[in-house]
């Protein structure tokens, strides 16, 4: 069934788009995209090199741990002050459980300490993160081993060898591991800081989704090599946070919910805060749908959150703190994530099971924190003043971000209501969305700056989140969208666009970049026809992370001067930072669902300086294969292989409303629809409805 209203993050992207061209592709993916795939080829991963400048003390044959030629031996006497040390580089960020095969040791149980880090910047004698940093006290910044005299295989597993002594964290996310012969005094008498240790090999058992080329159900490739690598780097980053939920692998702050244990989930980050957060899935869920057929990882998370809905309709953002973390925006992200699951997978059973949950969110919770005078969500109403958001910002009162996100959620929910046949909800939610939009423009638009205020109550500032989402939600008119995007342009940094224009809310905020929120701005730029600035923002934001240690994976946040915004604690592999992937597929390739399970879809590329693109999107009815190219034989050509039983719209750019457009060689537009095509013209594009097995739309 096609949805009559096209709202929400997935559907709103159908309007205000420009483009260019296309060339035919076969059903089989070409071999060229596979070269961009990151990540290990198997679950056993070996280090790629020894970081030689970190090798200190009495170490024999350190390269043996990489080339497999001979044992590596660390030796330390009681009087040695220099600690035998080796640093291994796994070549890219990995996640899992370290394995060390020891060839033997002196009979005094010499100690080995392990320090893990995602970067060399934060590579010290302590790990950049252990569970102890989030309150689990068994380790003290390193994993400890008491090496026995006989050959021994040590597997990094959570727990202690002797009561509360000689302890290890288990799972780690890292690129570099420092191995050094030392022992904690608190681990005496079970291990000593001297002796000799022989190591045969070091490896990692990779724990997350193993995204090898044969597992990809969707792919992307275009004329720009850098953009291609961003897409697959984002895929690998997202793979690293898709894992089975384990008690000893999850965030230790009361997050190990029995209802999640043993299930495949999408986690917050690879190395820390390993808990499924709903807001993250607003981005990482789309990245997952476009790369691998494991949507149950999303279903398990958002279904579990729904199962823990509070009596007043509020939905917890995660299982952390036993489902009590007070965030105001994440119930809205739950609505949007549910809508995305519906659009990309057609999971109608989920929609019907949790429809009453949706009603409780929108009909109970958010009305209870709405200011009756302004019709806007207000943190001063309904006991919401202490509630935070994705960045735990100290915002107060009436905030553009919450209200724009509310409009987006209401419009998405109205589509779901139409599907289940509840026209009353659909009408009410649509009307409320319009009322809130009107109120946002009345109270929060700042004519002086040409952008929305962050808050009515705080010092004057303008935030990336509310302004960007206002465009996605259709709160803005075209002139407002152009104005606020031009204002955000003035804030540009070499490593992306900041999420605030000043530091009135927090120190350094005007220098902080969240790829999570930047994804919404990038979408807003594409939607407003600004492919050039969208691609520029992508190249600055993702190019910075791709070119700085650990490379390949995308960070939770970027801080002043392009640093990791929370230092060593920052996650350098975070699913919410993978928005470049859906942005390139949905806008540059131009393909996205417009009805549940791709029953209807749209192909409308916005290429900017890209000259060709091709790719595939997985649908319940088979792959939607898309290819386009510019110039040469035609001004623009789009070729689509259509999933069985589906239909869609293909849009191509034209220089004039009287341009001629061909569908499979037959004239369908020449200033008006021809040959019963039902083609239409708007905003410099001709849109042609298509069905069948294939379609080739060209601008001669």
C-alpha positions as CSV (number, residue, x, y, z in Angstrom):
1,X,0.0,0.0,0.0
2,X,1.4,3.4,-0.9
3,X,1.3,6.0,1.8
4,X,-0.6,9.1,0.7
5,X,1.5,11.5,2.9
6,X,5.2,11.5,2.4
7,X,6.6,12.7,5.7
8,X,9.5,11.8,7.9
9,X,13.3,11.7,7.4
10,X,13.1,9.0,4.7
11,X,10.2,10.5,2.8
12,X,10.8,14.2,3.1
13,X,14.0,13.8,1.2
14,X,11.9,13.4,-2.0
15,X,11.4,17.1,-2.5
16,X,13.5,20.1,-3.6
17,X,16.3,18.0,-5.2
18,X,18.6,18.7,-8.3
19,X,20.5,16.2,-10.4
20,X,22.4,14.9,-13.4
21,X,22.7,11.3,-15.2
22,X,23.1,7.5,-15.7
23,X,24.4,4.4,-17.5
24,X,22.9,0.9,-17.5
25,X,24.1,-1.7,-15.0
26,X,23.4,-5.4,-14.8
27,X,21.7,-7.1,-11.9
28,X,25.0,-8.4,-10.7
29,X,27.1,-5.8,-8.9
30,X,30.3,-4.9,-10.8
31,X,33.5,-6.1,-9.1
32,X,34.9,-2.6,-8.6
33,X,33.1,-1.6,-5.4
34,X,34.5,-4.6,-3.4
35,X,37.9,-3.0,-3.2
36,X,36.6,-0.3,-0.9
37,X,35.3,-2.8,1.7
38,X,37.1,-2.4,5.0
39,X,37.4,-4.8,7.9
40,X,38.8,-8.2,8.5
41,X,38.2,-11.1,6.1
42,X,37.8,-13.6,9.0
43,X,37.1,-13.5,12.7
44,X,40.7,-14.2,13.5
45,X,42.7,-11.0,13.0
46,X,46.4,-10.5,13.3
47,X,48.5,-7.4,13.9
48,X,49.9,-5.8,10.8
49,X,53.0,-4.2,12.2
50,X,55.1,-3.4,15.3
51,X,55.2,0.3,16.1
52,X,59.0,0.3,16.4
53,X,59.4,3.7,18.2
54,X,57.5,2.3,21.2
55,X,59.7,-0.8,21.6
56,X,61.8,-0.3,24.7
57,X,63.8,-2.4,27.2
58,X,65.1,-6.0,26.7
59,X,62.9,-7.3,23.8
60,X,64.2,-10.0,21.4
61,X,62.7,-10.4,18.0
62,X,59.7,-8.0,18.3
63,X,58.9,-8.5,14.6
64,X,58.1,-12.2,15.3
65,X,54.7,-11.2,16.4
66,X,53.9,-9.9,12.9
67,X,55.9,-12.2,10.6
68,X,55.5,-15.3,12.6
69,X,59.2,-16.1,12.5
70,X,60.5,-17.1,15.9
71,X,59.4,-16.2,19.4
72,X,59.3,-12.8,20.8
73,X,61.0,-12.6,24.2
74,X,60.6,-9.9,26.9
75,X,63.2,-10.0,29.7
76,X,63.4,-7.9,32.8
77,X,65.7,-8.2,35.9
78,X,64.8,-7.0,39.3
79,X,67.1,-4.0,38.8
80,X,65.9,-3.0,35.3
81,X,64.2,0.4,35.3
82,X,63.4,0.2,31.6
83,X,60.2,-1.8,31.0
84,X,60.3,-4.3,28.1
85,X,57.5,-3.0,25.8
86,X,56.1,-3.8,22.4
87,X,53.2,-1.9,20.6
88,X,51.3,-3.8,18.0
89,X,49.2,-2.1,15.3
90,X,46.3,-4.0,13.9
91,X,46.1,-1.7,10.9
92,X,42.7,-0.3,11.6
93,X,40.2,-0.1,14.5
94,X,39.0,-3.6,15.6
95,X,36.8,-4.9,18.3
96,X,36.8,-8.2,20.1
97,X,38.9,-10.4,22.4
98,X,42.7,-10.5,22.4
99,X,44.4,-13.9,22.3
100,X,48.1,-14.4,23.3
101,X,49.9,-17.7,22.8
102,X,52.7,-17.8,25.3
103,X,55.6,-20.2,24.7
104,X,56.5,-20.2,28.3
105,X,58.0,-18.0,31.1
106,X,60.3,-18.0,34.0
107,X,58.9,-19.8,37.0
108,X,58.1,-16.7,39.0
109,X,54.8,-15.9,37.1
110,X,56.1,-12.7,35.5
111,X,53.3,-10.2,34.7
112,X,52.2,-8.9,31.4
113,X,50.1,-5.7,31.3
114,X,48.1,-4.7,28.3
115,X,47.1,-1.1,27.4
116,X,44.7,-0.6,24.5
117,X,44.1,2.5,22.4
118,X,42.3,3.6,19.3
119,X,45.0,6.2,18.6
120,X,48.7,6.8,19.2
121,X,47.7,10.2,20.6
122,X,46.2,8.5,23.7
123,X,48.5,5.4,23.7
124,X,50.1,5.3,27.2
125,X,50.7,2.7,29.8
126,X,47.0,2.8,30.5
127,X,44.2,2.0,28.1
128,X,42.3,4.9,26.5
129,X,39.2,3.2,28.0
130,X,38.4,0.3,30.3
131,X,35.2,-0.6,32.0
132,X,36.6,0.9,35.2
133,X,36.2,4.4,33.7
134,X,32.5,3.8,33.8
135,X,32.4,2.5,37.3
136,X,33.5,-1.2,37.1
137,X,36.5,-1.3,39.5
138,X,38.0,-4.7,38.7
139,X,40.7,-3.3,36.4
140,X,43.0,-0.3,36.9
141,X,43.4,1.0,33.4
142,X,45.1,-2.2,32.0
143,X,44.4,-5.9,31.6
144,X,46.7,-8.1,33.7
145,X,48.2,-11.5,33.0
146,X,50.2,-13.7,35.3
147,X,52.1,-15.8,32.8
148,X,52.7,-19.5,33.8
149,X,56.0,-21.3,33.2
150,X,54.5,-23.8,30.7
151,X,53.1,-22.9,27.3
152,X,49.8,-21.2,27.7
153,X,47.0,-19.6,25.6
154,X,45.5,-16.6,27.2
155,X,42.1,-15.3,26.1
156,X,41.0,-11.8,27.2
157,X,37.9,-12.5,29.1
158,X,36.2,-10.4,31.7
159,X,37.1,-11.2,35.3
160,X,39.9,-11.9,37.7
161,X,42.2,-15.0,38.0
162,X,42.4,-14.7,41.8
163,X,39.5,-13.2,43.6
164,X,39.9,-9.4,42.8
165,X,43.5,-9.8,41.6
166,X,45.1,-10.2,38.1
167,X,42.0,-8.9,36.3
168,X,41.1,-8.2,32.7
169,X,38.3,-6.3,30.9
170,X,37.5,-8.8,28.2
171,X,36.3,-7.1,25.1
172,X,38.1,-4.1,23.7
173,X,37.8,-1.7,20.8
174,X,41.2,-0.5,19.7
175,X,43.8,-0.2,16.9
176,X,47.0,-0.4,19.1
177,X,47.9,-2.6,22.0
178,X,50.8,-2.0,24.2
179,X,52.3,-5.2,25.7
180,X,54.8,-4.7,28.5
181,X,56.4,-6.9,31.2
182,X,55.2,-5.4,34.5
183,X,52.8,-6.2,37.4
184,X,50.6,-4.3,39.7
185,X,51.8,-4.3,43.3
186,X,48.2,-5.1,44.2
187,X,48.5,-8.4,42.3
188,X,51.2,-9.7,44.5
189,X,52.0,-12.6,45.2
190,X,50.3,-14.0,42.1
191,X,52.6,-12.2,39.7
192,X,55.9,-10.2,39.6
193,X,57.3,-7.3,37.6
194,X,60.4,-9.2,36.5
195,X,61.4,-12.4,34.7
196,X,61.2,-13.7,31.2
197,X,58.2,-14.2,28.9
198,X,58.1,-15.8,25.5
199,X,55.3,-15.0,23.1
200,X,54.5,-17.1,20.1
201,X,51.6,-15.1,18.6
202,X,49.0,-12.4,19.2
203,X,45.6,-12.3,17.6
204,X,42.1,-11.0,18.0
205,X,38.8,-12.8,17.9
206,X,36.7,-10.2,16.1
207,X,33.2,-10.1,17.8
208,X,31.1,-7.7,15.7
209,X,29.3,-8.0,12.4
210,X,31.8,-9.4,9.9
211,X,31.1,-7.2,6.8
212,X,32.9,-9.0,4.0
213,X,32.0,-8.3,0.4
214,X,29.7,-11.3,0.1
215,X,27.6,-10.1,3.1
216,X,26.7,-6.7,1.5
217,X,23.1,-6.6,0.3
218,X,23.5,-3.0,-0.8
219,X,26.4,-1.1,-2.2
220,X,27.5,2.3,-3.7
221,X,30.0,3.6,-6.1
222,X,30.5,6.9,-7.9
223,X,33.1,8.9,-9.9
224,X,34.7,10.2,-6.7
225,X,37.1,7.8,-5.0
226,X,37.1,9.7,-1.8
227,X,33.3,9.6,-1.4
228,X,33.4,5.8,-2.2
229,X,35.8,5.2,0.6
230,X,33.8,7.3,3.0
231,X,30.7,5.1,2.2
232,X,32.6,1.9,3.0
233,X,34.4,3.3,6.0
234,X,31.0,4.3,7.4
235,X,29.8,0.7,6.7
236,X,32.7,-0.7,8.6
237,X,32.3,1.8,11.5
238,X,28.6,0.7,11.7
239,X,29.6,-3.0,11.5
240,X,31.7,-2.6,14.6
241,X,28.7,-1.6,16.7
242,X,26.5,-4.4,15.6
243,X,27.0,-7.3,18.0
244,X,25.3,-9.7,20.4
245,X,24.4,-8.0,23.7
246,X,26.5,-9.6,26.5
247,X,26.4,-8.8,30.2
248,X,30.2,-8.4,30.5
249,X,30.5,-6.5,27.2
250,X,27.9,-3.9,27.7
251,X,28.1,-0.6,29.6
252,X,28.5,-1.5,33.3
253,X,26.1,1.2,34.5
254,X,23.1,-1.1,35.1
255,X,22.5,-1.7,31.4
256,X,22.7,-5.5,31.2
257,X,18.9,-6.0,30.8
258,X,17.9,-9.6,30.7
259,X,15.5,-8.7,27.8
260,X,18.5,-7.8,25.6
261,X,21.1,-10.4,26.6
262,X,22.0,-12.8,23.7
263,X,20.2,-10.7,21.1
264,X,21.8,-9.0,18.1
265,X,21.7,-5.3,18.7
266,X,23.1,-1.9,17.4
267,X,25.3,-0.5,20.1
268,X,26.3,3.0,20.9
269,X,30.0,2.7,20.2
270,X,32.6,-0.1,19.7
271,X,34.8,0.5,22.7
272,X,32.6,2.2,25.3
273,X,29.0,3.1,26.2
274,X,28.2,-0.3,24.7
275,X,24.5,0.0,25.1
276,X,21.8,0.4,22.4
277,X,20.7,4.0,22.3
278,X,17.7,4.9,20.3
279,X,19.0,8.2,18.9
280,X,22.1,6.6,17.5
281,X,19.9,4.2,15.5
282,X,18.2,7.2,13.7
283,X,21.5,7.1,11.7
284,X,23.1,3.7,12.2
285,X,19.8,2.0,11.5
286,X,19.7,3.5,8.0
287,X,23.4,2.6,7.5
288,X,22.5,-1.0,8.4
289,X,19.5,-1.2,6.1
290,X,21.7,0.0,3.2
291,X,24.5,-2.5,3.8
292,X,23.4,-5.8,5.4
293,X,20.2,-7.8,5.8
294,X,20.2,-7.9,9.6
295,X,17.3,-5.6,10.5
296,X,16.6,-7.6,13.6
297,X,19.5,-5.7,15.2
298,X,17.3,-2.6,15.0
299,X,14.0,-4.4,15.8
300,X,15.5,-5.9,19.0
301,X,16.6,-2.5,20.3
302,X,13.6,-0.3,19.5
303,X,11.2,-3.1,20.4
304,X,12.9,-3.5,23.7
305,X,12.7,0.3,24.4
306,X,9.0,0.2,23.6
307,X,8.5,-2.7,25.9
308,X,9.9,-0.5,28.7
309,X,7.7,2.5,28.0
310,X,6.7,4.4,31.1
311,X,3.1,4.8,32.1
312,X,3.1,8.5,31.0
313,X,4.2,7.5,27.5
314,X,7.9,8.4,27.8
315,X,10.3,5.8,26.2
316,X,13.7,5.3,27.7
317,X,16.7,6.1,25.4
318,X,18.6,2.9,26.4
319,X,18.8,0.2,29.0
320,X,21.5,2.2,30.9
321,X,20.7,2.9,34.5
322,X,17.9,0.3,34.3
323,X,16.0,2.3,31.6
324,X,15.9,5.5,33.6
325,X,18.3,7.9,31.8
326,X,16.1,11.1,31.4
327,X,16.4,12.3,27.8
328,X,13.7,14.4,26.1
329,X,14.5,13.8,22.4
330,X,14.9,10.0,22.3
331,X,11.2,9.1,22.4
332,X,10.9,11.2,19.2
333,X,13.8,9.3,17.7
334,X,12.0,6.1,18.6
335,X,9.1,7.3,16.4
336,X,11.5,8.0,13.6
337,X,13.4,4.7,13.9
338,X,10.1,2.8,13.9
339,X,9.1,4.6,10.8
340,X,12.4,3.9,9.1
341,X,12.1,0.2,10.0
342,X,8.7,0.2,8.4
343,X,9.9,2.0,5.2
344,X,13.0,0.1,4.6
345,X,11.9,-3.4,5.6
346,X,8.1,-3.4,5.4
347,X,7.8,-4.9,8.9
348,X,4.1,-4.5,9.4
349,X,4.0,-6.8,12.4
350,X,6.2,-4.4,14.3
351,X,4.0,-1.5,13.4
352,X,0.8,-3.2,14.5
353,X,2.4,-4.5,17.7
354,X,3.7,-1.1,18.8
355,X,1.1,1.2,17.4
356,X,-0.4,1.8,20.8
357,X,3.1,2.6,22.0
358,X,3.3,5.2,19.3
359,X,0.0,6.7,20.4
360,X,1.2,6.9,24.0
361,X,4.3,8.8,23.0
362,X,2.5,11.4,20.9
363,X,-0.9,11.6,22.7
364,X,0.3,11.3,26.3
365,X,3.9,12.2,26.9
366,X,4.6,15.2,24.6
367,X,1.3,16.9,25.2
368,X,2.1,16.7,28.9
369,X,5.3,18.9,28.4
370,X,3.7,21.3,25.9
371,X,3.1,25.0,26.8
372,X,-0.6,25.6,26.2
373,X,0.0,29.2,25.3
374,X,2.7,28.6,22.6
375,X,1.8,25.1,21.6
376,X,5.5,24.3,21.8
377,X,7.3,21.7,23.9
378,X,8.7,23.5,26.9
379,X,11.2,22.1,29.4
380,X,9.6,24.3,32.1
381,X,6.3,22.3,31.7
382,X,5.4,18.9,33.2
383,X,8.5,18.3,35.2
384,X,10.9,18.1,32.2
385,X,13.4,20.8,33.3
386,X,16.1,18.2,34.2
387,X,15.7,16.2,31.0
388,X,18.7,16.1,28.7
389,X,19.3,15.3,25.1
390,X,21.8,13.5,22.8
391,X,24.7,15.7,24.1
392,X,23.4,16.3,27.7
393,X,23.2,20.1,26.9
394,X,22.2,22.5,29.6
395,X,19.4,24.1,27.6
396,X,16.2,25.4,29.2
397,X,12.7,26.4,28.3
398,X,11.4,26.4,24.7
399,X,14.0,24.9,22.3
400,X,13.8,24.8,18.5
401,X,15.5,21.4,18.3
402,X,12.9,19.5,20.4
403,X,10.1,21.1,18.5
404,X,11.4,20.6,15.0
405,X,12.1,17.0,15.9
406,X,8.5,16.8,17.2
407,X,7.1,18.0,13.9
408,X,9.2,15.4,12.0
409,X,8.0,12.6,14.3
410,X,4.3,13.7,14.1
411,X,4.4,13.7,10.3
412,X,6.1,10.3,10.2
413,X,3.6,8.9,12.7
414,X,0.7,10.2,10.5
415,X,1.9,8.0,7.7
416,X,2.0,5.0,10.0
417,X,-1.5,5.8,11.2
418,X,-2.8,5.9,7.6
419,X,-1.3,2.5,7.0
420,X,-3.1,0.9,10.0
421,X,-6.3,2.7,9.1
422,X,-6.5,5.2,11.9
423,X,-7.5,8.3,10.0
424,X,-8.3,10.1,13.2
425,X,-4.7,9.9,14.5
426,X,-3.3,10.7,11.0
427,X,-5.4,13.9,10.8
428,X,-4.7,14.9,14.4
429,X,-1.0,14.4,14.2
430,X,-0.8,16.2,10.8
431,X,-2.8,19.2,12.3
432,X,-0.6,19.3,15.4
433,X,2.5,19.2,13.2
434,X,1.2,22.2,11.3
435,X,0.4,24.0,14.5
436,X,3.8,23.4,16.0
437,X,5.5,24.5,12.8
438,X,3.5,27.7,12.8
439,X,4.5,28.3,16.5
440,X,8.2,27.6,15.8
441,X,8.2,30.3,13.1
442,X,6.2,32.7,15.3
443,X,8.4,32.4,18.4
444,X,11.8,31.1,17.4
445,X,12.7,32.6,14.0
446,X,15.4,35.3,14.4
447,X,15.1,37.8,11.6
448,X,18.4,39.5,12.6
449,X,20.4,36.3,11.9
450,X,18.1,34.6,9.5
451,X,18.1,31.4,11.5
452,X,16.1,29.9,14.3
453,X,17.1,30.7,17.9
454,X,18.3,27.8,19.9
455,X,16.1,28.7,22.9
456,X,13.7,31.4,24.0
457,X,15.0,31.2,27.5
458,X,18.8,31.0,27.2
459,X,21.4,33.5,25.9
460,X,21.0,34.2,22.2
461,X,22.6,31.4,20.2
462,X,21.7,29.4,17.1
463,X,22.2,25.6,17.0
464,X,22.9,23.3,14.1
465,X,20.4,20.7,15.3
466,X,17.2,22.7,15.4
467,X,17.9,24.7,12.3
468,X,18.8,21.6,10.2
469,X,15.9,19.5,11.4
470,X,13.5,22.4,10.8
471,X,14.3,22.1,7.1
472,X,13.9,18.3,7.1
473,X,10.5,18.6,8.9
474,X,9.2,21.2,6.4
475,X,8.9,23.9,9.1
476,X,10.8,26.3,6.8
477,X,9.8,27.9,3.5
478,X,12.4,27.9,0.8
479,X,13.7,31.4,1.6
480,X,14.1,30.4,5.3
481,X,15.9,27.2,4.4
482,X,18.3,29.2,2.2
483,X,18.9,31.8,4.8
484,X,19.6,29.5,7.7
485,X,21.9,27.3,5.6
486,X,23.8,30.4,4.5
487,X,24.2,31.3,8.1
488,X,25.5,27.9,9.0
489,X,28.0,28.3,6.1
490,X,29.6,31.2,7.9
491,X,30.5,28.9,10.8
492,X,32.4,26.3,8.7
493,X,35.5,24.8,10.2
494,X,38.3,22.7,8.4
495,X,36.8,19.6,10.1
496,X,33.1,20.2,9.6
497,X,30.4,22.6,10.8
498,X,30.0,23.2,14.5
499,X,26.8,22.5,16.4
500,X,26.6,26.0,18.0
501,X,27.5,29.5,16.8
502,X,28.9,30.6,20.2
503,X,29.9,29.2,23.6
504,X,27.1,30.5,25.7
505,X,25.7,27.0,26.4
506,X,29.1,25.4,26.9
507,X,32.8,26.0,26.5
508,X,34.2,25.1,23.1
509,X,30.7,24.4,21.6
510,X,31.4,26.8,18.7
511,X,34.4,24.5,17.8
512,X,32.7,21.2,18.3
513,X,31.4,19.0,15.4
514,X,29.0,16.1,15.8
515,X,28.8,14.0,12.7
516,X,25.5,12.8,14.1
517,X,23.9,16.2,13.9
518,X,25.9,17.2,10.8
519,X,24.0,14.4,9.0
520,X,20.8,16.4,9.4
521,X,22.4,19.5,8.0
522,X,23.9,17.6,5.1
523,X,20.4,16.3,4.3
524,X,19.0,19.8,4.6
525,X,21.5,21.0,2.1
526,X,20.7,18.3,-0.4
527,X,16.9,18.9,0.1
528,X,17.4,22.6,-0.6
529,X,19.3,21.9,-3.8
530,X,22.7,22.7,-2.4
531,X,24.6,19.6,-3.5
532,X,27.9,21.6,-3.7
533,X,27.8,22.7,-0.1
534,X,26.5,19.3,1.1
535,X,29.5,17.6,-0.6
536,X,31.9,20.2,0.8
537,X,30.6,19.6,4.3
538,X,30.9,15.8,3.8
539,X,34.5,16.1,2.5
540,X,35.6,18.4,5.4
541,X,33.9,16.4,8.2
542,X,34.6,12.8,7.0
543,X,37.9,13.7,5.3
544,X,39.2,15.0,8.6
545,X,38.4,11.8,10.5
546,X,39.6,9.6,7.6
547,X,43.0,11.3,7.6
548,X,43.6,11.3,11.3
549,X,44.4,8.4,13.6
550,X,42.9,5.9,13.8
551,X,41.7,6.6,10.2
552,X,39.0,4.5,8.6
553,X,36.4,4.7,11.4
554,X,34.3,7.8,12.3
555,X,34.4,9.5,15.6
556,X,31.7,10.2,18.2
557,X,32.6,13.9,18.1
558,X,35.3,16.3,17.0
559,X,36.5,19.1,19.3
560,X,38.6,22.2,19.2
561,X,41.3,22.2,16.4
562,X,40.0,18.9,15.2
563,X,40.8,16.9,18.3
564,X,38.7,14.1,19.7
565,X,36.2,16.1,21.7
566,X,36.4,14.2,25.0
567,X,40.0,13.2,24.7
568,X,40.9,9.5,25.2
569,X,37.4,8.8,26.3
570,X,36.0,9.7,22.9
571,X,34.8,6.7,20.9
572,X,36.6,6.6,17.5
573,X,34.1,4.1,16.0
574,X,30.5,5.3,16.6
575,X,27.5,4.3,14.6
576,X,25.7,7.6,14.9
577,X,28.6,9.2,12.9
578,X,27.9,7.1,9.7
579,X,25.3,9.5,8.1
580,X,27.6,9.9,5.1
581,X,26.5,6.5,4.0
582,X,22.7,7.1,3.7
583,X,23.4,10.6,2.5
584,X,25.4,9.3,-0.5
585,X,22.8,6.6,-1.3
586,X,19.7,8.7,-0.8
587,X,20.9,11.8,-2.5
588,X,23.9,11.3,-4.7
589,X,22.7,7.9,-6.0
590,X,19.3,9.4,-5.3
591,X,17.4,6.2,-4.3
592,X,15.1,5.8,-1.3
593,X,11.8,4.1,-0.2
594,X,8.6,6.2,-0.3
595,X,6.2,3.4,0.8
596,X,6.6,0.5,3.3
597,X,9.1,-2.1,2.3
598,X,9.9,-0.2,-1.0
599,X,6.5,-0.9,-2.4
600,X,7.0,2.5,-3.8
601,X,10.4,4.3,-4.2
602,X,12.0,7.3,-5.7
603,X,15.2,7.7,-7.7
604,X,16.3,11.3,-8.0
605,X,20.1,12.0,-7.8
606,X,21.6,15.2,-6.7
607,X,25.2,14.8,-7.9
608,X,27.0,18.1,-7.4
609,X,30.4,17.5,-9.0
610,X,29.9,13.7,-9.2
611,X,29.7,12.6,-12.9
612,X,28.3,9.1,-12.4
613,X,27.0,6.8,-9.7
614,X,25.7,3.3,-9.3
615,X,24.5,1.0,-6.5
616,X,21.9,-1.2,-5.1
617,X,19.4,-1.0,-2.2
618,X,18.1,-4.2,-0.6
619,X,14.3,-4.5,-0.6
620,X,11.9,-7.3,0.5
621,X,11.2,-7.8,-3.2
622,X,14.8,-8.0,-4.4
623,X,17.5,-5.4,-5.1
624,X,16.7,-1.9,-6.4
625,X,19.6,-1.4,-8.8
626,X,20.3,2.1,-9.9
627,X,22.8,3.7,-12.2
628,X,23.1,7.2,-13.7
629,X,25.6,9.2,-15.7
630,X,26.1,12.6,-17.2
631,X,27.2,13.8,-20.6
632,X,28.5,11.8,-23.6
633,X,25.5,10.2,-25.4
634,X,22.9,12.1,-23.4
635,X,22.7,15.0,-21.0
636,X,21.5,12.7,-18.2
637,X,20.5,9.1,-18.1
638,X,19.1,7.0,-15.3
639,X,18.7,3.2,-15.5
640,X,16.8,1.3,-12.8
641,X,16.3,-2.5,-12.4
642,X,12.9,-2.6,-10.5
643,X,12.1,-5.1,-7.7
644,X,9.2,-7.3,-8.6
645,X,5.8,-5.9,-7.8
646,X,7.0,-2.4,-6.9
647,X,6.7,0.9,-8.7
648,X,8.4,4.3,-8.4
649,X,9.3,7.7,-9.8
650,X,12.5,8.5,-11.7
651,X,13.4,12.2,-11.9
652,X,15.8,13.8,-14.2
653,X,17.0,17.4,-14.4
654,X,16.2,19.5,-17.4
655,X,17.3,22.9,-18.6
656,X,13.8,23.8,-19.8
657,X,10.3,22.8,-19.1
658,X,10.0,22.0,-22.8
659,X,13.0,19.6,-22.8
660,X,12.4,16.2,-24.4
661,X,12.5,13.1,-22.1
662,X,12.6,9.5,-23.2
663,X,11.5,6.4,-21.3
664,X,13.1,3.3,-22.8
665,X,13.4,5.3,-26.1
666,X,9.8,6.5,-26.1
667,X,9.0,10.2,-25.8
668,X,7.3,10.8,-22.4
669,X,7.8,14.6,-22.0
670,X,8.1,17.4,-24.5
671,X,6.7,20.4,-22.6
672,X,3.8,18.2,-21.5
673,X,3.2,14.5,-20.8
674,X,3.3,12.4,-23.9
675,X,2.2,8.8,-24.7
676,X,0.1,8.5,-21.6
677,X,3.2,8.7,-19.4
678,X,1.8,10.9,-16.6
679,X,5.1,12.6,-16.5
680,X,5.3,15.9,-14.6
681,X,7.5,18.9,-14.3
682,X,8.5,20.8,-11.2
683,X,11.6,22.7,-9.9
684,X,13.7,22.0,-13.0
685,X,13.0,18.2,-13.0
686,X,10.8,15.9,-15.0
687,X,9.4,13.0,-13.0
688,X,8.3,9.8,-14.8
689,X,6.3,7.1,-13.0
690,X,7.7,3.6,-13.8
691,X,7.0,0.0,-13.1
692,X,7.9,-3.3,-14.8
693,X,11.3,-5.0,-14.8
694,X,13.6,-2.1,-15.9
695,X,13.4,1.6,-16.8
696,X,15.8,3.9,-18.6
697,X,15.0,7.6,-18.5
698,X,17.2,9.9,-20.6
699,X,17.5,13.5,-21.4
700,X,18.8,13.4,-25.0
